[in-house]
Amino acid sequence: MSRFARIPGLFTAMGVALLAAMLATPSASAAAELSVGWALTHVGLHDDGGGLVVGVGARSLVARGLSLGYAVEYAQKRGVQPTIFTSETNPSLRADAEVTLHVAQTLALLELTALPPALPHPYAGLSVALKLSEQWSAFPGEPSTAWGYKDIDFLAHAGLARQVGPVRLDLRYSRGLTRQLMIDPSAHAEPLAVDLLASPGPAKAADLLPGVREPIVGAHLWQFQLAASLAF
């Protein structure tokens, strides 16, 4: 079975609709934009992490008081999980396992522009995100538990944008629509799983650490993002 055959039909339809909306937008009226921002992301681990977000896109008027923005973005999604490691010299070593997900996504966002320019304009939309790589920090030994994230996610977005001179300020909340975090992905026949921890076989029993939240199996990723963009 193809790896994409397992993606729910609803999410596939969302991706097709997103691409169609982008292609159907009249390019003659579009204004290109370059954006740079910072996002605080929850990836299902004990601590959330911040990462860079950059994008390039355009914006077009699709109806009176309504515009469509579409873009391609690169985002870093980070998290930290305190973990017990086993090494030759220390059978119970506590250290932080830090992950950075490098993600590329295409977005389509509908914005209400009928409001006065002095007021923030609300918007909402969808995106398809592809994980480019999954990087974990150097481990001091064998981890008690291994984690991994799926390659593809679909996200829903809602936010507020305001034009301040030539700069557009954007505050956005994004939530993934598919379950992402898996414990020990090498132990499951899951075609979208990536195990970068090189830990074959079943995972060891997780050690309970005082005051540490366990990773959320099947967590939906979400983030808050603040960005500034400039039209050119």
Salt bridges, closest charged atoms under 4 A:
GLU33 OE1 - ARG59 NH2 2.96
ASP47 OD1 - HIS46 NE2 3.69
ASP48 OD1 - HIS42 ND1 2.86
GLU73 OE2 - ARG172 NH2 3.10
GLU111 OE1 - ARG59 NH1 3.26
GLU111 OE2 - HIS121 ND1 3.30
GLU111 OE1 - ARG168 NH2 2.47
GLU134 OE1 - LYS131 NZ 2.78
ASP151 OD2 - ARG3 NH2 2.42
ASP151 OD1 - LYS131 NZ 3.51
